[in-house]
Amino acid sequence: MAQGSDSNDTSYKSPSPGSRPKVMRREKNRIAAQKSRMRQTQKADSLHLESENLEKENAALRKEVKQLTEEAKYLKSVLSTHEPLCTGLAPQTPDLLYPPPHSSYHQHITVPHYQL
């Protein structure tokens, strides 16, 4: 090698007998650390995507709950408006199970009264 060459150039030196395993171990460790970082990044990306999907699903479910709550509120108001007019929901006694046809302009099937 020429004199005055770069002092960082180590290609002209042969490794000492004890340093070869150390270099191999460092190389294996470097590769293992690289793989570990890659797996960690992939796991973080996967968790991020899962989080986004769960947030979308949560928003959709909250929207559905709101719609169903509004529907239940509407149906309760319709029921409370209709209950006074309906003889089919009066307290059940054996003679009211089948009301006479002339008792009302409504034809109702008697059903048990459920609290909403």
NUBA-227629 format. One record per residue: residue number from 1; x, y, z of N, C-alpha, C, O in turn. Coordinates in steps of 0.02 Angstrom, whole numbers. Example, Ala and Ser with C-alpha at 12.3 -4.5 7.8 and 13.67 -1.06 7.14 Angstrom:
2
nr->1	n_c1->660	n_c2->-284	n_c3->390	ca_c1->615	ca_c2->-225	ca_c3->390	c_c1->660	c_c2->-165	c_c3->390	o_c1->712	o_c2->-166	o_c3->423
nr->2	n_c1->642	n_c2->-112	n_c3->354	ca_c1->684	ca_c2->-53	ca_c3->357	c_c1->645	c_c2->2	c_c3->394	o_c1->670	o_c2->57	o_c3->402
% end
This chain:
116
nr->1	n_c1->42	n_c2->-58	n_c3->0	ca_c1->0	ca_c2->0	ca_c3->0	c_c1->44	c_c2->61	c_c3->0	o_c1->100	o_c2->60	o_c3->27
nr->2	n_c1->20	n_c2->115	n_c3->-30	ca_c1->60	ca_c2->175	ca_c3->-36	c_c1->63	c_c2->212	c_c3->29	o_c1->16	o_c2->211	o_c3->69
nr->3	n_c1->119	n_c2->246	n_c3->38	ca_c1->125	ca_c2->286	ca_c3->99	c_c1->78	c_c2->345	c_c3->95	o_c1->63	o_c2->369	o_c3->41
nr->4	n_c1->55	n_c2->368	n_c3->153	ca_c1->9	ca_c2->425	ca_c3->155	c_c1->-62	c_c2->406	c_c3->138	o_c1->-103	o_c2->449	o_c3->125
nr->5	n_c1->-78	n_c2->341	n_c3->137	ca_c1->-146	ca_c2->321	ca_c3->123	c_c1->-190	c_c2->337	c_c3->184	o_c1->-166	o_c2->352	o_c3->238
nr->6	n_c1->-254	n_c2->334	n_c3->172	ca_c1->-302	ca_c2->351	ca_c3->225	c_c1->-291	c_c2->308	c_c3->286	o_c1->-286	o_c2->247	o_c3->281
nr->7	n_c1->-288	n_c2->338	n_c3->344	ca_c1->-276	ca_c2->301	ca_c3->406	c_c1->-336	c_c2->259	c_c3->427	o_c1->-329	o_c2->214	o_c3->468
nr->8	n_c1->-396	n_c2->272	n_c3->399	ca_c1->-455	ca_c2->233	ca_c3->415	c_c1->-458	c_c2->168	c_c3->375	o_c1->-500	o_c2->125	o_c3->389
nr->9	n_c1->-416	n_c2->162	n_c3->326	ca_c1->-416	ca_c2->102	ca_c3->283	c_c1->-386	c_c2->44	c_c3->322	o_c1->-326	o_c2->45	o_c3->337
nr->10	n_c1->-426	n_c2->-5	n_c3->339	ca_c1->-402	ca_c2->-62	ca_c3->378	c_c1->-395	c_c2->-124	c_c3->335	o_c1->-382	o_c2->-178	o_c3->362
nr->11	n_c1->-404	n_c2->-118	n_c3->270	ca_c1->-403	ca_c2->-177	ca_c3->227	c_c1->-334	c_c2->-210	c_c3->224	o_c1->-330	o_c2->-269	o_c3->207
nr->12	n_c1->-282	n_c2->-175	n_c3->238	ca_c1->-215	ca_c2->-203	ca_c3->234	c_c1->-197	c_c2->-242	c_c3->297	o_c1->-149	o_c2->-280	o_c3->297
nr->13	n_c1->-236	n_c2->-233	n_c3->350	ca_c1->-222	ca_c2->-269	ca_c3->412	c_c1->-259	c_c2->-335	c_c3->411	o_c1->-317	o_c2->-338	o_c3->392
nr->14	n_c1->-228	n_c2->-387	n_c3->432	ca_c1->-263	ca_c2->-450	ca_c3->439	c_c1->-289	c_c2->-453	c_c3->511	o_c1->-256	o_c2->-432	o_c3->558
nr->15	n_c1->-350	n_c2->-480	n_c3->519	ca_c1->-378	ca_c2->-482	ca_c3->587	c_c1->-336	c_c2->-528	c_c3->631	o_c1->-310	o_c2->-579	o_c3->608
nr->16	n_c1->-331	n_c2->-509	n_c3->692	ca_c1->-295	ca_c2->-552	ca_c3->739	c_c1->-335	c_c2->-615	c_c3->751	o_c1->-396	o_c2->-614	o_c3->743
nr->17	n_c1->-304	n_c2->-669	n_c3->770	ca_c1->-339	ca_c2->-732	ca_c3->777	c_c1->-398	c_c2->-730	c_c3->825	o_c1->-447	o_c2->-766	o_c3->814
nr->18	n_c1->-396	n_c2->-690	n_c3->879	ca_c1->-450	ca_c2->-689	ca_c3->927	c_c1->-507	c_c2->-642	c_c3->908	o_c1->-560	o_c2->-647	o_c3->938
nr->19	n_c1->-498	n_c2->-597	n_c3->858	ca_c1->-549	ca_c2->-549	ca_c3->842	c_c1->-600	c_c2->-575	c_c3->792	o_c1->-655	o_c2->-547	o_c3->786
nr->20	n_c1->-585	n_c2->-628	n_c3->756	ca_c1->-631	ca_c2->-655	ca_c3->705	c_c1->-698	c_c2->-675	c_c3->735	o_c1->-749	o_c2->-655	o_c3->708
nr->21	n_c1->-700	n_c2->-714	n_c3->789	ca_c1->-765	ca_c2->-732	ca_c3->819	c_c1->-802	c_c2->-671	c_c3->845	o_c1->-864	o_c2->-668	o_c3->843
nr->22	n_c1->-765	n_c2->-622	n_c3->869	ca_c1->-796	ca_c2->-561	ca_c3->894	c_c1->-831	c_c2->-523	c_c3->837	o_c1->-886	o_c2->-498	o_c3->846
nr->23	n_c1->-799	n_c2->-520	n_c3->779	ca_c1->-829	ca_c2->-486	ca_c3->720	c_c1->-891	c_c2->-524	c_c3->698	o_c1->-942	o_c2->-493	o_c3->681
nr->24	n_c1->-887	n_c2->-589	n_c3->697	ca_c1->-945	ca_c2->-630	ca_c3->677	c_c1->-1003	c_c2->-621	c_c3->725	o_c1->-1061	o_c2->-615	o_c3->705
nr->25	n_c1->-986	n_c2->-619	n_c3->790	ca_c1->-1038	ca_c2->-610	ca_c3->840	c_c1->-1071	c_c2->-542	c_c3->833	o_c1->-1132	o_c2->-536	o_c3->837
nr->26	n_c1->-1030	n_c2->-491	n_c3->822	ca_c1->-1058	ca_c2->-423	ca_c3->813	c_c1->-1102	c_c2->-419	c_c3->750	o_c1->-1154	o_c2->-387	o_c3->752
nr->27	n_c1->-1082	n_c2->-452	n_c3->697	ca_c1->-1122	ca_c2->-452	ca_c3->635	c_c1->-1189	c_c2->-487	c_c3->647	o_c1->-1241	o_c2->-463	o_c3->625
nr->28	n_c1->-1187	n_c2->-545	n_c3->680	ca_c1->-1249	ca_c2->-581	ca_c3->695	c_c1->-1294	c_c2->-538	c_c3->739	o_c1->-1355	o_c2->-535	o_c3->729
nr->29	n_c1->-1264	n_c2->-505	n_c3->789	ca_c1->-1303	ca_c2->-462	ca_c3->834	c_c1->-1334	c_c2->-404	c_c3->796	o_c1->-1391	o_c2->-385	o_c3->808
nr->30	n_c1->-1295	n_c2->-374	n_c3->749	ca_c1->-1320	ca_c2->-318	ca_c3->709	c_c1->-1381	c_c2->-340	c_c3->667	o_c1->-1430	o_c2->-304	o_c3->664
nr->31	n_c1->-1376	n_c2->-398	n_c3->637	ca_c1->-1430	ca_c2->-424	ca_c3->596	c_c1->-1491	c_c2->-440	c_c3->639	o_c1->-1547	o_c2->-424	o_c3->620
nr->32	n_c1->-1480	n_c2->-470	n_c3->697	ca_c1->-1535	ca_c2->-486	ca_c3->743	c_c1->-1570	c_c2->-422	c_c3->767	o_c1->-1631	o_c2->-420	o_c3->771
nr->33	n_c1->-1531	n_c2->-371	n_c3->783	ca_c1->-1560	ca_c2->-308	ca_c3->805	c_c1->-1601	c_c2->-276	c_c3->749	o_c1->-1654	o_c2->-248	o_c3->761
nr->34	n_c1->-1574	n_c2->-280	n_c3->687	ca_c1->-1610	ca_c2->-253	ca_c3->629	c_c1->-1677	c_c2->-289	c_c3->620	o_c1->-1729	o_c2->-256	o_c3->610
nr->35	n_c1->-1677	n_c2->-355	n_c3->625	ca_c1->-1739	ca_c2->-394	ca_c3->619	c_c1->-1787	c_c2->-377	c_c3->675	o_c1->-1848	o_c2->-370	o_c3->663
nr->36	n_c1->-1762	n_c2->-369	n_c3->735	ca_c1->-1804	ca_c2->-353	ca_c3->792	c_c1->-1838	c_c2->-285	c_c3->782	o_c1->-1898	o_c2->-277	o_c3->794
nr->37	n_c1->-1799	n_c2->-236	n_c3->759	ca_c1->-1828	ca_c2->-170	ca_c3->746	c_c1->-1881	c_c2->-173	c_c3->691	o_c1->-1933	o_c2->-140	o_c3->695
nr->38	n_c1->-1868	n_c2->-214	n_c3->640	ca_c1->-1916	ca_c2->-221	ca_c3->585	c_c1->-1981	c_c2->-253	c_c3->611	o_c1->-2035	o_c2->-230	o_c3->594
nr->39	n_c1->-1975	n_c2->-306	n_c3->652	ca_c1->-2035	ca_c2->-338	ca_c3->680	c_c1->-2074	c_c2->-289	c_c3->724	o_c1->-2135	o_c2->-287	o_c3->723
nr->40	n_c1->-2037	n_c2->-250	n_c3->763	ca_c1->-2069	ca_c2->-201	ca_c3->807	c_c1->-2107	c_c2->-149	c_c3->766	o_c1->-2162	o_c2->-130	o_c3->784
nr->41	n_c1->-2077	n_c2->-126	n_c3->711	ca_c1->-2110	ca_c2->-77	ca_c3->667	c_c1->-2172	c_c2->-107	c_c3->635	o_c1->-2224	o_c2->-75	o_c3->632
nr->42	n_c1->-2166	n_c2->-170	n_c3->612	ca_c1->-2224	ca_c2->-203	ca_c3->582	c_c1->-2280	c_c2->-212	c_c3->633	o_c1->-2339	o_c2->-203	o_c3->616
nr->43	n_c1->-2263	n_c2->-230	n_c3->694	ca_c1->-2313	ca_c2->-238	ca_c3->746	c_c1->-2348	c_c2->-172	c_c3->761	o_c1->-2409	o_c2->-170	o_c3->769
nr->44	n_c1->-2309	n_c2->-118	n_c3->764	ca_c1->-2338	ca_c2->-52	ca_c3->777	c_c1->-2384	c_c2->-31	c_c3->720	o_c1->-2438	o_c2->-4	o_c3->732
nr->45	n_c1->-2364	n_c2->-45	n_c3->658	ca_c1->-2406	ca_c2->-29	ca_c3->600	c_c1->-2471	c_c2->-69	c_c3->603	o_c1->-2525	o_c2->-43	o_c3->589
nr->46	n_c1->-2465	n_c2->-133	n_c3->620	ca_c1->-2523	ca_c2->-176	ca_c3->624	c_c1->-2572	c_c2->-152	c_c3->679	o_c1->-2632	o_c2->-149	o_c3->668
nr->47	n_c1->-2544	n_c2->-134	n_c3->736	ca_c1->-2587	ca_c2->-108	ca_c3->791	c_c1->-2620	c_c2->-42	c_c3->771	o_c1->-2677	o_c2->-29	o_c3->790
nr->48	n_c1->-2584	n_c2->-1	n_c3->734	ca_c1->-2612	ca_c2->63	ca_c3->711	c_c1->-2672	c_c2->51	c_c3->665	o_c1->-2724	o_c2->83	o_c3->672
nr->49	n_c1->-2664	n_c2->5	n_c3->617	ca_c1->-2719	ca_c2->-12	ca_c3->572	c_c1->-2779	c_c2->-41	c_c3->610	o_c1->-2836	o_c2->-23	o_c3->597
nr->50	n_c1->-2764	n_c2->-85	n_c3->657	ca_c1->-2818	ca_c2->-115	ca_c3->697	c_c1->-2854	c_c2->-61	c_c3->737	o_c1->-2916	o_c2->-62	o_c3->743
nr->51	n_c1->-2816	n_c2->-15	n_c3->765	ca_c1->-2846	ca_c2->40	ca_c3->803	c_c1->-2892	c_c2->82	c_c3->759	o_c1->-2947	o_c2->100	o_c3->780
nr->52	n_c1->-2869	n_c2->99	n_c3->699	ca_c1->-2911	ca_c2->138	ca_c3->653	c_c1->-2975	c_c2->101	c_c3->636	o_c1->-3029	o_c2->130	o_c3->636
nr->53	n_c1->-2969	n_c2->36	n_c3->622	ca_c1->-3029	ca_c2->-4	ca_c3->606	c_c1->-3077	c_c2->-7	c_c3->665	o_c1->-3138	o_c2->-2	o_c3->656
nr->54	n_c1->-3051	n_c2->-15	n_c3->725	ca_c1->-3094	ca_c2->-18	ca_c3->784	c_c1->-3128	c_c2->50	c_c3->797	o_c1->-3185	o_c2->52	o_c3->819
nr->55	n_c1->-3092	n_c2->104	n_c3->784	ca_c1->-3122	ca_c2->170	ca_c3->792	c_c1->-3180	c_c2->180	c_c3->742	o_c1->-3232	o_c2->207	o_c3->760
nr->56	n_c1->-3170	n_c2->157	n_c3->680	ca_c1->-3224	ca_c2->162	ca_c3->630	c_c1->-3284	c_c2->120	c_c3->651	o_c1->-3341	o_c2->142	o_c3->647
nr->57	n_c1->-3270	n_c2->59	n_c3->674	ca_c1->-3324	ca_c2->15	ca_c3->697	c_c1->-3361	c_c2->45	c_c3->756	o_c1->-3422	o_c2->42	o_c3->760
nr->58	n_c1->-3323	n_c2->74	n_c3->802	ca_c1->-3353	ca_c2->106	ca_c3->861	c_c1->-3398	c_c2->163	c_c3->840	o_c1->-3453	o_c2->170	o_c3->867
nr->59	n_c1->-3375	n_c2->205	n_c3->793	ca_c1->-3415	ca_c2->261	ca_c3->770	c_c1->-3480	c_c2->236	c_c3->737	o_c1->-3534	o_c2->264	o_c3->748
nr->60	n_c1->-3475	n_c2->183	n_c3->697	ca_c1->-3534	ca_c2->154	ca_c3->665	c_c1->-3583	c_c2->127	c_c3->718	o_c1->-3643	o_c2->137	o_c3->711
nr->61	n_c1->-3557	n_c2->94	n_c3->769	ca_c1->-3600	ca_c2->66	ca_c3->821	c_c1->-3633	c_c2->122	c_c3->862	o_c1->-3691	o_c2->117	o_c3->881
nr->62	n_c1->-3595	n_c2->175	n_c3->876	ca_c1->-3624	ca_c2->232	ca_c3->912	c_c1->-3681	c_c2->264	c_c3->871	o_c1->-3732	o_c2->284	o_c3->899
nr->63	n_c1->-3671	n_c2->269	n_c3->806	ca_c1->-3722	ca_c2->297	ca_c3->762	c_c1->-3784	c_c2->253	c_c3->763	o_c1->-3840	o_c2->277	o_c3->766
nr->64	n_c1->-3774	n_c2->186	n_c3->761	ca_c1->-3830	ca_c2->140	ca_c3->763	c_c1->-3867	c_c2->144	c_c3->829	o_c1->-3928	o_c2->143	o_c3->830
nr->65	n_c1->-3831	n_c2->150	n_c3->884	ca_c1->-3862	ca_c2->156	ca_c3->951	c_c1->-3904	c_c2->220	c_c3->953	o_c1->-3959	o_c2->219	o_c3->979
nr->66	n_c1->-3878	n_c2->274	n_c3->926	ca_c1->-3915	ca_c2->337	ca_c3->925	c_c1->-3979	c_c2->330	c_c3->885	o_c1->-4032	o_c2->353	o_c3->907
nr->67	n_c1->-3974	n_c2->299	n_c3->826	ca_c1->-4034	ca_c2->289	ca_c3->785	c_c1->-4085	c_c2->245	c_c3->820	o_c1->-4145	o_c2->259	o_c3->820
nr->68	n_c1->-4062	n_c2->191	n_c3->851	ca_c1->-4107	ca_c2->146	ca_c3->886	c_c1->-4139	c_c2->179	c_c3->947	o_c1->-4197	o_c2->167	o_c3->963
nr->69	n_c1->-4101	n_c2->221	n_c3->981	ca_c1->-4128	ca_c2->258	ca_c3->1038	c_c1->-4183	c_c2->305	c_c3->1016	o_c1->-4236	o_c2->311	o_c3->1047
nr->70	n_c1->-4170	n_c2->340	n_c3->960	ca_c1->-4221	ca_c2->385	ca_c3->933	c_c1->-4283	c_c2->347	c_c3->910	o_c1->-4339	o_c2->369	o_c3->921
nr->71	n_c1->-4272	n_c2->288	n_c3->879	ca_c1->-4329	ca_c2->248	ca_c3->857	c_c1->-4369	c_c2->224	c_c3->918	o_c1->-4431	o_c2->225	o_c3->916
nr->72	n_c1->-4335	n_c2->202	n_c3->971	ca_c1->-4370	ca_c2->178	ca_c3->1031	c_c1->-4410	c_c2->236	c_c3->1062	o_c1->-4466	o_c2->226	o_c3->1084
nr->73	n_c1->-4381	n_c2->295	n_c3->1064	ca_c1->-4416	ca_c2->353	ca_c3->1091	c_c1->-4479	c_c2->368	c_c3->1050	o_c1->-4532	o_c2->382	o_c3->1078
nr->74	n_c1->-4472	n_c2->365	n_c3->984	ca_c1->-4529	ca_c2->378	ca_c3->940	c_c1->-4583	c_c2->325	c_c3->951	o_c1->-4642	o_c2->341	o_c3->957
nr->75	n_c1->-4563	n_c2->261	n_c3->954	ca_c1->-4612	ca_c2->207	ca_c3->963	c_c1->-4646	c_c2->211	c_c3->1031	o_c1->-4706	o_c2->196	o_c3->1037
nr->76	n_c1->-4609	n_c2->233	n_c3->1082	ca_c1->-4641	ca_c2->242	ca_c3->1148	c_c1->-4693	c_c2->297	c_c3->1145	o_c1->-4747	o_c2->290	o_c3->1175
nr->77	n_c1->-4678	n_c2->351	n_c3->1109	ca_c1->-4727	ca_c2->405	ca_c3->1104	c_c1->-4789	c_c2->383	c_c3->1065	o_c1->-4845	o_c2->401	o_c3->1082
nr->78	n_c1->-4778	n_c2->344	n_c3->1012	ca_c1->-4835	ca_c2->318	ca_c3->973	c_c1->-4877	c_c2->272	c_c3->1017	o_c1->-4938	o_c2->276	o_c3->1016
nr->79	n_c1->-4843	n_c2->230	n_c3->1055	ca_c1->-4880	ca_c2->184	ca_c3->1099	c_c1->-4918	c_c2->222	c_c3->1153	o_c1->-4976	o_c2->206	o_c3->1167
nr->80	n_c1->-4886	n_c2->271	n_c3->1184	ca_c1->-4921	ca_c2->308	ca_c3->1237	c_c1->-4980	c_c2->348	c_c3->1209	o_c1->-5029	o_c2->358	o_c3->1244
nr->81	n_c1->-4975	n_c2->370	n_c3->1146	ca_c1->-5031	ca_c2->405	ca_c3->1115	c_c1->-5088	c_c2->356	c_c3->1099	o_c1->-5147	o_c2->373	o_c3->1105
nr->82	n_c1->-5070	n_c2->296	n_c3->1079	ca_c1->-5120	ca_c2->247	ca_c3->1058	c_c1->-5150	c_c2->208	c_c3->1117	o_c1->-5207	o_c2->186	o_c3->1112
nr->83	n_c1->-5113	n_c2->199	n_c3->1171	ca_c1->-5136	ca_c2->158	ca_c3->1227	c_c1->-5206	c_c2->178	c_c3->1252	o_c1->-5247	o_c2->134	o_c3->1262
nr->84	n_c1->-5220	n_c2->242	n_c3->1263	ca_c1->-5286	ca_c2->259	ca_c3->1289	c_c1->-5343	c_c2->239	c_c3->1241	o_c1->-5399	o_c2->228	o_c3->1263
nr->85	n_c1->-5328	n_c2->234	n_c3->1176	ca_c1->-5380	ca_c2->217	ca_c3->1127	c_c1->-5388	c_c2->142	c_c3->1117	o_c1->-5438	o_c2->120	o_c3->1089
nr->86	n_c1->-5341	n_c2->105	n_c3->1141	ca_c1->-5339	ca_c2->34	ca_c3->1126	c_c1->-5365	c_c2->-6	c_c3->1186	o_c1->-5337	o_c2->-2	o_c3->1241
nr->87	n_c1->-5417	n_c2->-45	n_c3->1175	ca_c1->-5444	ca_c2->-87	ca_c3->1228	c_c1->-5406	c_c2->-152	c_c3->1234	o_c1->-5412	o_c2->-186	o_c3->1285
nr->88	n_c1->-5367	n_c2->-169	n_c3->1184	ca_c1->-5329	ca_c2->-231	ca_c3->1185	c_c1->-5272	c_c2->-231	c_c3->1236	o_c1->-5248	o_c2->-284	o_c3->1255
nr->89	n_c1->-5252	n_c2->-172	n_c3->1259	ca_c1->-5197	ca_c2->-169	ca_c3->1307	c_c1->-5221	c_c2->-155	c_c3->1378	o_c1->-5181	o_c2->-144	o_c3->1423
nr->90	n_c1->-5287	n_c2->-156	n_c3->1388	ca_c1->-5315	ca_c2->-146	ca_c3->1455	c_c1->-5297	c_c2->-207	c_c3->1498	o_c1->-5279	o_c2->-259	o_c3->1471
nr->91	n_c1->-5303	n_c2->-201	n_c3->1564	ca_c1->-5287	ca_c2->-259	ca_c3->1606	c_c1->-5326	c_c2->-320	c_c3->1583	o_c1->-5385	o_c2->-317	o_c3->1569
nr->92	n_c1->-5291	n_c2->-375	n_c3->1580	ca_c1->-5320	ca_c2->-437	ca_c3->1552	c_c1->-5368	c_c2->-471	c_c3->1601	o_c1->-5350	o_c2->-486	o_c3->1658
nr->93	n_c1->-5427	n_c2->-482	n_c3->1578	ca_c1->-5476	ca_c2->-523	ca_c3->1613	c_c1->-5503	c_c2->-572	c_c3->1562	o_c1->-5500	o_c2->-559	o_c3->1502
nr->94	n_c1->-5530	n_c2->-628	n_c3->1583	ca_c1->-5553	ca_c2->-678	ca_c3->1535	c_c1->-5604	c_c2->-652	c_c3->1485	o_c1->-5601	o_c2->-671	o_c3->1426
nr->95	n_c1->-5651	n_c2->-607	n_c3->1504	ca_c1->-5701	ca_c2->-583	ca_c3->1457	c_c1->-5672	c_c2->-530	c_c3->1409	o_c1->-5704	o_c2->-514	o_c3->1359
nr->96	n_c1->-5613	n_c2->-502	n_c3->1423	ca_c1->-5583	ca_c2->-453	ca_c3->1377	c_c1->-5534	c_c2->-485	c_c3->1328	o_c1->-5508	o_c2->-450	o_c3->1284
nr->97	n_c1->-5522	n_c2->-549	n_c3->1334	ca_c1->-5476	ca_c2->-581	ca_c3->1287	c_c1->-5503	c_c2->-577	c_c3->1215	o_c1->-5464	o_c2->-568	o_c3->1168
nr->98	n_c1->-5567	n_c2->-583	n_c3->1208	ca_c1->-5598	ca_c2->-579	ca_c3->1142	c_c1->-5655	c_c2->-528	c_c3->1146	o_c1->-5712	o_c2->-546	o_c3->1157
nr->99	n_c1->-5639	n_c2->-464	n_c3->1137	ca_c1->-5691	ca_c2->-414	ca_c3->1142	c_c1->-5743	c_c2->-422	c_c3->1087	o_c1->-5727	o_c2->-445	o_c3->1032
nr->100	n_c1->-5804	n_c2->-402	n_c3->1100	ca_c1->-5856	ca_c2->-407	ca_c3->1049	c_c1->-5838	c_c2->-363	c_c3->989	o_c1->-5807	o_c2->-311	o_c3->997
nr->101	n_c1->-5857	n_c2->-384	n_c3->929	ca_c1->-5838	ca_c2->-348	ca_c3->869	c_c1->-5864	c_c2->-276	c_c3->867	o_c1->-5834	o_c2->-234	o_c3->834
nr->102	n_c1->-5920	n_c2->-260	n_c3->900	ca_c1->-5949	ca_c2->-193	ca_c3->897	c_c1->-5920	c_c2->-146	c_c3->950	o_c1->-5939	o_c2->-88	o_c3->952
nr->103	n_c1->-5873	n_c2->-170	n_c3->993	ca_c1->-5848	ca_c2->-129	ca_c3->1048	c_c1->-5803	c_c2->-72	c_c3->1024	o_c1->-5796	o_c2->-22	o_c3->1059
nr->104	n_c1->-5773	n_c2->-79	n_c3->967	ca_c1->-5727	ca_c2->-28	ca_c3->944	c_c1->-5720	c_c2->-33	c_c3->869	o_c1->-5734	o_c2->-84	o_c3->839
nr->105	n_c1->-5699	n_c2->22	n_c3->839	ca_c1->-5687	ca_c2->19	ca_c3->767	c_c1->-5621	c_c2->-15	c_c3->752	o_c1->-5606	o_c2->-28	o_c3->693
nr->106	n_c1->-5580	n_c2->-28	n_c3->803	ca_c1->-5516	ca_c2->-63	ca_c3->795	c_c1->-5528	c_c2->-138	c_c3->802	o_c1->-5568	o_c2->-160	o_c3->843
nr->107	n_c1->-5493	n_c2->-176	n_c3->763	ca_c1->-5491	ca_c2->-248	ca_c3->772	c_c1->-5421	c_c2->-264	c_c3->799	o_c1->-5372	o_c2->-260	o_c3->762
nr->108	n_c1->-5416	n_c2->-280	n_c3->864	ca_c1->-5351	ca_c2->-292	ca_c3->896	c_c1->-5344	c_c2->-364	c_c3->916	o_c1->-5392	o_c2->-398	o_c3->934
nr->109	n_c1->-5284	n_c2->-386	n_c3->913	ca_c1->-5266	ca_c2->-450	ca_c3->943	c_c1->-5239	c_c2->-432	c_c3->1012	o_c1->-5197	o_c2->-388	o_c3->1019
nr->110	n_c1->-5265	n_c2->-466	n_c3->1061	ca_c1->-5243	ca_c2->-449	ca_c3->1129	c_c1->-5172	c_c2->-475	c_c3->1138	o_c1->-5155	o_c2->-532	o_c3->1123
nr->111	n_c1->-5131	n_c2->-432	n_c3->1164	ca_c1->-5060	ca_c2->-448	ca_c3->1177	c_c1->-5044	c_c2->-427	c_c3->1248	o_c1->-5074	o_c2->-380	o_c3->1274
nr->112	n_c1->-4997	n_c2->-460	n_c3->1279	ca_c1->-4977	ca_c2->-438	ca_c3->1346	c_c1->-4945	c_c2->-369	c_c3->1342	o_c1->-4914	o_c2->-352	o_c3->1292
nr->113	n_c1->-4953	n_c2->-330	n_c3->1394	ca_c1->-4925	ca_c2->-263	ca_c3->1396	c_c1->-4854	c_c2->-265	c_c3->1421	o_c1->-4841	o_c2->-288	o_c3->1477
nr->114	n_c1->-4807	n_c2->-242	n_c3->1381	ca_c1->-4737	ca_c2->-243	ca_c3->1399	c_c1->-4714	c_c2->-173	c_c3->1413	o_c1->-4734	o_c2->-126	o_c3->1378
nr->115	n_c1->-4673	n_c2->-165	n_c3->1464	ca_c1->-4642	ca_c2->-100	ca_c3->1478	c_c1->-4585	c_c2->-89	c_c3->1430	o_c1->-4544	o_c2->-135	o_c3->1421
nr->116	n_c1->-4580	n_c2->-31	n_c3->1398	ca_c1->-4524	ca_c2->-17	ca_c3->1353	c_c1->-4473	c_c2->26	c_c3->1387	o_c1->-4422	o_c2->44	o_c3->1357
% end
